[in-house]
Amino acid sequence: MKLVIPGIERIVLLGGGRLLVALAQWCKSEGVPVSVVTSPRHSIETIEEDTSLLDLLVKENVDFIVTKDIGTEETRSFLTDLSDAFYLSIGAAWIFGAEVIGTVFEGRLFNLHGTRLPQNRGGGGFSWQIMMGNRLGFCQMHLVDSGVDTGDIVRTREFLYPPQCRKPADYQQHYLKENLVFVTDFFREIRREGVSLDTTRQSEYFSTYWPRLSTEINAWIDWNESVDSIERFICAFDDPYEGAKTLLNGEKVFIKEVCADYSDPQFHAFQSGIVFRKSSDWISVCTNGGTLIVQSITDEGKNSLLEGIKVGDRLFTPHSMLSERANRVAYTPSGLKRR
């Protein structure tokens, strides 16, 4: 399909996160009028140090609205004066129905997706990538339709996450750098004269979908898995999240900063989870196929527990909690949906 995008006079960013802030700052520096539509849960997220998204938008003097429903009269009124804008969704929290796409955005709503499409539709992108060992990164802009990440692809750029990227915070930092260049290059290209693009329809038989994740629900460690699987799982819930969870002496603890090691002999399945060696800075834990070295283990108050752990202690997750981690989670514009 041929898509004609006229030169842009202003930009509307929908969603939240560091990339949205960085793009808003770029617009201000380039003299491009910019407005933001965000949700309650995105508005209070910490973007840098102790500063929320709203704090930064106020600081940058960016016009914005916070809404639970993208189709309310208040939101429609806010967007009415921005009808000539380029609309870009960045992790937006709302479901865009066909009526809203057609009447509010006049079919000109675009979305930025950070993984390969039509594979890897859905949420929890970096965590799923880490668990699957996927090092391919994508800058993908596509039209928004009434499906989930199903619209025609407008532009794509592929990159690699370097070996030092191990946890979501590492991926986020590299993704921000790559996508900021990708989007600002696109804005520069179409700002003055516009562009005519050949879009690409997504092939459904290649599609995959992964649901959103929550550390509260999904982050329980199964010590029966292989050492490689456990290492990736814990890395997937590392910074900026609170960490993967298990029990130590009956108390919930959070684990981060792990690596697999193969220098010790094989262990029996019954030994999985046992702390068999300890240093001042880490503990060695038996797992299927190797040793898991743990450098960070904390309580719910984020206090380190390394000093008090004894060899012979066991990290253990009851079956009831492992069953809970299989539950599918959902988020509303206000936050995690309680079932």
Secondary structure, DSSP 4 states (H G I P E B T S, - for coil): -EEEEPPPS-EEEEE-SHHHHHHHHHHHHHT--EEEEE-HHHHTSEEETTEEHHHHHHHTT-EEEE-S-TTSHHHHHHHHTTTTSEEEEES--S---HHHHHHTSTT-EEEEESS-SSTTEES-HHHHHHHHT--EEEEEEEE--SSSS-SPEEEEEEEE--TT--SHHHHHHHHHHHHHHHHHHHHHHHHTT-EEEE-B---GGG--EE----HHHH-B--TTSBHHHHHHHHHHT-TTS--EEEEETTEEEEEEEEEEE-SSPP--GGGTTBEEEE-SS-EEEEEBTEEEEEEEEE-TT--B-TTT--TT-BEE--HHHHHHTTS---EETTEEPP-
